[in-house]
Amino acid sequence: QVQLVESGGGLVQAGGSLRLSCTASGSISSINAMGWYRQAPEKQRELVATITTDDSTNYADSVKGRFTISRDNAKNTMYLQMNSLKPEDTAVYYCNAAIAIIRYGRRYVNNYWGQGTQVTVSS
């Protein structure tokens, strides 16, 4: 019913930039907090950045000053601008969102994940 679709991943050289996007679709009442996570091979998934409905943001220490999270509520889309990329940024990046739906006249908030997009940074 609700899907998150990611795009923008790819292979870049160290120091380069990528812009990831994640668009939610389906029977959406509202989108609450959203965030980006990443998972490197043989590592646990970790938080990259989050953004609230009022555009309050939080970043992992490892990406502060280099990554910028943003959202366009009219388009149900979240972005992650990644600059000054490092090889250690290589991972599968996942978008996450708390999304409210209306079902049988009631509002439910569920957590949704995108399928992930590969970001590879070469040295």
ABEGO torsion letter per residue (X at the ends): XBBBBBBGBEBBBBGBBBBBBBBBBEBBABBBBBBBBBBBBGBBBBBABBBBAAGBBBBBAAABGABBBBBBAAAGBBBBBBBGBBAAABBBBBBBBBBBBBBGGBBBBBBBBBAEBBBBBBX
